[in-house]
């Protein structure tokens, strides 16, 4: 059976090599080029083989310096800075979706080749760098025995953590380096199957509402639409009562949420669908409008029909909203953080940092970097700029960025790298 699967994998990969991207297409910005459909039983697959950093570091713009702030983590995903400057790192891995098709098995083999061999920590680690030199004096396990923690938010003296199956709350005392008090469940989160297990989280500007991003249970509804109830949505949750309402729908996998600081609007980065070709569909950055439908599974980038979905829903498609800003196809955006308080100044004063974990489903690698999208008046205002690169070297992966967090107090950017199990610190050179 294993030999047969390996032979099938080899044939698939050989055929996938014939499907190449068109470098002349511009797939970023408000009006990305969208090629014709190229449906495939399995998508082109290529993962960058991990090689590690071997003492080297990522590449950052002139005038900046990058250093490892923490190493030997256990799959760092998202980062939160507390009011006192302590840094929290959510570590873990979740999901328990069964394999349905040969594509699922083959994709699992391919994706596993690009992951760390370290087991997820299911914990939150605290770093304290009191003097701001980038070398923490304190490193502790802040909370352990969690269930695949991902999104985090701090509001009114409490830490909220989005596990893969529940939003939970922990009371916090200023300066605490470890929490041992029992968790308080705010509300359960959809967790059956959990094809997309990550639950992103942010708080509204006034702190009263917690927004949770909940990914779909499939690529394009192949498990049946019944299991997509309360999936591919953003929930708005009352922080006090735990009552939730569906805030937006059709948003396939909202992997990171953040509040735009000049307008207080909710924004997300979203991973789109596979198997329509190496340049469909672009992952995107978008404002999340209450009541809006973003197309999944019936359409993409507004009202472009996906013919694979049965039955179709033309009435719903007519209401589909196009996202605000394309990031490129299959870049796997997993991190979002807005610059605040003037950011780094100059060309990095207003805008969003975006962690792009990197593709596995196209032959020419995409993503594997942290991008900067400039904003003006609360809206994207120009082409993306590479901010942290060097994760790929000669076609192999030294790291893969996930969560990004801009710390206005320290004037630094923190980047979680879940392949090398490192948190990188980027700061202006002094």
DOSEKOL-527090 format. One record per residue (C-alpha): x, y, z; residue in three letters. Coordinates in steps of 0.5 Angstrom, whole numbers, padded with zeros to 4 digits, always signed. Layout:
XYZAla
...
END
This chain:
+0000+0000+0000Unk
+0006+0005+0002Unk
+0009+0003-0005Unk
+0003+0004-0009Unk
+0002+0011-0005Unk
+0009+0013-0006Unk
+0009+0011-0014Unk
+0002+0015-0014Unk
+0005+0021-0011Unk
+0011+0021-0016Unk
+0007+0021-0022Unk
+0002+0027-0019Unk
+0009+0031-0018Unk
+0011+0030-0025Unk
+0005+0032-0028Unk
+0004+0038-0023Unk
+0011+0040-0026Unk
+0007+0042-0032Unk
+0003+0047-0029Unk
+0007+0054-0028Unk
+0005+0061-0026Unk
+0005+0067-0031Unk
+0010+0072-0028Unk
+0007+0077-0032Unk
+0001+0077-0028Unk
+0000+0082-0022Unk
-0004+0079-0017Unk
-0003+0084-0011Unk
-0007+0090-0010Unk
-0014+0092-0011Unk
-0015+0089-0018Unk
-0011+0083-0018Unk
-0010+0079-0025Unk
-0014+0073-0025Unk
-0013+0068-0030Unk
-0018+0062-0033Unk
-0019+0056-0029Unk
-0015+0051-0029Unk
-0018+0045-0025Unk
-0014+0039-0022Unk
-0015+0033-0019Unk
-0009+0035-0014Unk
-0006+0042-0014Unk
+0001+0043-0016Unk
+0005+0041-0010Unk
+0012+0043-0008Unk
+0015+0044-0001Unk
+0021+0048+0001Unk
+0025+0043+0005Unk
+0027+0045+0012Unk
+0035+0047+0012Unk
+0035+0051+0018Unk
+0039+0058+0019Unk
+0046+0055+0021Unk
+0047+0062+0025Unk
+0045+0066+0019Unk
+0039+0071+0020Unk
+0033+0074+0016Unk
+0034+0080+0011Unk
+0031+0086+0013Unk
+0031+0093+0010Unk
+0037+0098+0011Unk
+0037+0101+0018Unk
+0034+0095+0021Unk
+0037+0090+0025Unk
+0034+0083+0026Unk
+0036+0078+0032Unk
+0033+0072+0035Unk
+0029+0074+0041Unk
+0027+0066+0043Unk
+0029+0060+0040Unk
+0028+0052+0042Unk
+0020+0054+0042Unk
+0015+0049+0041Unk
+0011+0051+0034Unk
+0010+0059+0036Unk
+0004+0061+0032Unk
+0002+0068+0035Unk
+0005+0074+0039Unk
+0002+0078+0044Unk
+0005+0084+0048Unk
+0002+0086+0055Unk
+0001+0093+0057Unk
+0008+0092+0062Unk
+0012+0090+0056Unk
+0012+0082+0057Unk
+0011+0078+0051Unk
+0007+0072+0050Unk
+0008+0067+0045Unk
+0002+0062+0043Unk
+0005+0055+0042Unk
+0001+0049+0039Unk
-0002+0045+0033Unk
-0009+0042+0033Unk
-0014+0039+0028Unk
-0017+0032+0027Unk
-0020+0032+0020Unk
-0019+0025+0017Unk
-0017+0024+0010Unk
-0022+0024+0004Unk
-0019+0023-0002Unk
-0012+0021-0005Unk
-0010+0029-0006Unk
-0011+0029+0002Unk
-0006+0024+0003Unk
-0001+0026-0002Unk
-0002+0033+0001Unk
-0001+0031+0008Unk
+0006+0028+0006Unk
+0008+0034+0002Unk
+0006+0039+0007Unk
+0009+0034+0013Unk
+0016+0035+0009Unk
+0016+0043+0010Unk
+0014+0042+0018Unk
+0018+0042+0024Unk
+0019+0035+0027Unk
+0018+0039+0034Unk
+0011+0037+0038Unk
+0007+0043+0039Unk
+0007+0046+0046Unk
+0000+0047+0047Unk
+0002+0053+0052Unk
+0004+0060+0052Unk
+0011+0062+0054Unk
+0012+0069+0057Unk
+0019+0073+0055Unk
+0021+0079+0059Unk
+0026+0084+0057Unk
+0026+0090+0062Unk
+0032+0093+0059Unk
+0030+0093+0052Unk
+0036+0090+0049Unk
+0033+0084+0046Unk
+0035+0079+0051Unk
+0030+0077+0055Unk
+0032+0076+0063Unk
+0026+0072+0064Unk
+0023+0066+0060Unk
+0017+0062+0063Unk
+0011+0058+0061Unk
+0006+0063+0063Unk
+0000+0058+0062Unk
+0000+0050+0060Unk
-0004+0044+0058Unk
-0008+0048+0053Unk
-0012+0045+0047Unk
-0008+0048+0041Unk
-0008+0056+0043Unk
-0007+0061+0037Unk
-0011+0068+0038Unk
-0010+0072+0044Unk
-0013+0078+0047Unk
-0012+0082+0053Unk
-0018+0087+0055Unk
-0019+0090+0062Unk
-0014+0086+0066Unk
-0016+0079+0063Unk
-0012+0075+0058Unk
-0017+0071+0053Unk
-0014+0065+0049Unk
-0018+0062+0043Unk
-0016+0055+0043Unk
-0018+0050+0037Unk
-0025+0049+0041Unk
-0026+0054+0046Unk
-0025+0062+0048Unk
-0023+0062+0055Unk
-0021+0067+0060Unk
-0015+0068+0065Unk
-0015+0073+0070Unk
-0008+0077+0070Unk
-0005+0080+0076Unk
+0000+0086+0073Unk
+0008+0083+0073Unk
+0005+0076+0073Unk
+0010+0071+0070Unk
+0006+0064+0071Unk
-0002+0063+0071Unk
-0004+0057+0075Unk
-0011+0059+0076Unk
-0017+0056+0073Unk
-0019+0058+0066Unk
-0026+0060+0065Unk
-0030+0058+0059Unk
-0033+0064+0055Unk
-0036+0060+0050Unk
-0035+0054+0046Unk
-0032+0055+0039Unk
-0034+0050+0033Unk
-0029+0044+0033Unk
-0032+0038+0030Unk
-0027+0036+0024Unk
-0023+0042+0025Unk
-0020+0042+0018Unk
-0018+0049+0019Unk
-0017+0049+0026Unk
-0014+0055+0028Unk
-0018+0060+0031Unk
-0016+0068+0030Unk
-0018+0073+0036Unk
-0018+0080+0037Unk
-0022+0085+0041Unk
-0026+0091+0039Unk
-0023+0098+0040Unk
-0027+0099+0046Unk
-0026+0092+0048Unk
-0033+0090+0049Unk
-0033+0085+0043Unk
-0028+0079+0042Unk
-0028+0077+0034Unk
-0026+0070+0033Unk
-0024+0068+0026Unk
-0027+0061+0024Unk
-0024+0057+0018Unk
-0028+0052+0013Unk
-0028+0045+0014Unk
-0026+0043+0007Unk
-0022+0046+0001Unk
-0029+0047-0003Unk
-0034+0044+0001Unk
-0032+0037-0001Unk
-0034+0034+0006Unk
-0041+0037+0005Unk
-0044+0043+0006Unk
-0048+0041+0013Unk
-0041+0041+0016Unk
-0040+0048+0014Unk
-0045+0050+0019Unk
-0041+0056+0023Unk
-0035+0055+0019Unk
-0032+0060+0014Unk
-0034+0066+0019Unk
-0032+0071+0024Unk
-0036+0071+0030Unk
-0037+0077+0034Unk
-0037+0075+0042Unk
-0040+0079+0048Unk
-0034+0079+0052Unk
-0038+0079+0059Unk
-0044+0074+0057Unk
-0040+0070+0052Unk
-0046+0071+0047Unk
-0044+0071+0040Unk
-0047+0073+0033Unk
-0044+0071+0026Unk
-0041+0078+0024Unk
-0039+0076+0017Unk
-0039+0070+0012Unk
-0036+0066+0006Unk
-0029+0068+0009Unk
-0026+0061+0008Unk
-0020+0062+0013Unk
-0019+0068+0017Unk
-0012+0066+0020Unk
-0011+0073+0023Unk
-0015+0079+0025Unk
-0013+0086+0028Unk
-0016+0093+0029Unk
-0014+0098+0024Unk
-0012+0104+0029Unk
-0014+0110+0025Unk
-0022+0108+0024Unk
-0022+0102+0029Unk
-0025+0098+0023Unk
-0024+0090+0024Unk
-0019+0087+0018Unk
-0017+0080+0017Unk
-0012+0076+0013Unk
-0015+0070+0009Unk
-0013+0064+0006Unk
-0017+0062+0000Unk
-0018+0056-0004Unk
-0014+0051-0008Unk
-0014+0046-0014Unk
-0016+0052-0019Unk
-0009+0053-0021Unk
-0002+0056-0019Unk
-0005+0063-0019Unk
-0012+0062-0017Unk
-0015+0064-0012Unk
-0011+0070-0009Unk
-0010+0070-0001Unk
-0012+0077+0001Unk
-0012+0082+0006Unk
-0019+0085+0007Unk
-0024+0090+0012Unk
-0029+0085+0015Unk
-0036+0089+0014Unk
-0041+0086+0019Unk
-0046+0082+0015Unk
-0042+0082+0009Unk
-0041+0075+0005Unk
-0034+0074+0002Unk
-0036+0068-0003Unk
-0034+0062+0000Unk
-0035+0057-0003Unk
-0039+0059-0009Unk
-0035+0064-0011Unk
-0028+0068-0011Unk
-0026+0075-0011Unk
-0033+0077-0011Unk
-0037+0074-0016Unk
-0033+0069-0020Unk
-0036+0063-0020Unk
-0033+0057-0017Unk
-0036+0051-0022Unk
-0034+0045-0017Unk
-0040+0047-0012Unk
-0046+0043-0012Unk
-0051+0046-0011Unk
-0050+0053-0014Unk
-0053+0059-0010Unk
-0053+0065-0015Unk
-0057+0069-0011Unk
-0052+0069-0005Unk
-0047+0070-0010Unk
-0050+0076-0013Unk
-0049+0079-0006Unk
-0041+0077-0005Unk
-0036+0082-0003Unk
-0030+0083-0007Unk
-0024+0083-0002Unk
-0020+0090-0001Unk
-0013+0087-0003Unk
-0010+0081-0006Unk
-0003+0079-0003Unk
-0002+0073-0008Unk
-0004+0066-0009Unk
-0003+0061-0004Unk
+0002+0066+0000Unk
-0001+0063+0006Unk
-0002+0069+0010Unk
-0002+0067+0018Unk
+0000+0074+0021Unk
-0003+0081+0021Unk
-0001+0087+0025Unk
-0002+0094+0024Unk
+0003+0100+0026Unk
+0001+0104+0031Unk
+0004+0111+0034Unk
+0008+0112+0028Unk
+0010+0106+0027Unk
+0018+0106+0025Unk
+0017+0112+0021Unk
+0019+0114+0014Unk
+0016+0109+0009Unk
+0013+0104+0015Unk
+0009+0109+0019Unk
+0002+0107+0017Unk
+0000+0100+0014Unk
+0000+0093+0016Unk
+0005+0088+0017Unk
+0003+0081+0014Unk
+0007+0074+0016Unk
+0006+0070+0010Unk
+0008+0062+0012Unk
+0009+0060+0004Unk
+0006+0056-0001Unk
+0006+0048-0002Unk
+0001+0048-0007Unk
+0005+0051-0013Unk
+0011+0049-0017Unk
+0014+0056-0016Unk
+0014+0058-0009Unk
+0010+0064-0006Unk
+0010+0067+0001Unk
+0016+0066+0006Unk
+0016+0073+0008Unk
+0014+0078+0012Unk
+0010+0084+0007Unk
+0009+0091+0009Unk
+0002+0094+0006Unk
+0002+0102+0006Unk
-0004+0105+0008Unk
-0007+0112+0008Unk
-0014+0114+0011Unk
-0015+0107+0014Unk
-0014+0104+0007Unk
-0009+0100+0003Unk
-0005+0105-0001Unk
+0000+0102-0005Unk
+0004+0096-0007Unk
+0006+0091-0002Unk
+0014+0092+0000Unk
+0018+0086+0003Unk
+0020+0087+0010Unk
+0023+0081+0012Unk
+0026+0076+0007Unk
+0031+0071+0007Unk
+0027+0065+0009Unk
+0028+0061+0003Unk
+0035+0060+0001Unk
+0037+0056-0006Unk
+0029+0053-0006Unk
+0030+0051+0001Unk
+0027+0054+0007Unk
+0031+0056+0013Unk
+0024+0059+0017Unk
+0017+0060+0016Unk
+0013+0066+0019Unk
+0007+0066+0022Unk
+0004+0071+0027Unk
+0007+0078+0027Unk
+0006+0084+0032Unk
+0008+0091+0032Unk
+0010+0093+0039Unk
+0009+0101+0039Unk
+0012+0102+0046Unk
+0019+0098+0044Unk
+0018+0100+0037Unk
+0020+0093+0035Unk
+0017+0088+0030Unk
+0016+0081+0033Unk
+0016+0075+0028Unk
+0014+0068+0030Unk
+0018+0063+0026Unk
+0014+0056+0027Unk
+0019+0052+0022Unk
+0026+0054+0026Unk
+0022+0055+0033Unk
+0024+0062+0034Unk
+0021+0069+0035Unk
+0025+0074+0031Unk
+0026+0081+0033Unk
+0027+0087+0028Unk
+0028+0094+0031Unk
+0031+0100+0028Unk
+0039+0100+0028Unk
+0041+0105+0033Unk
END
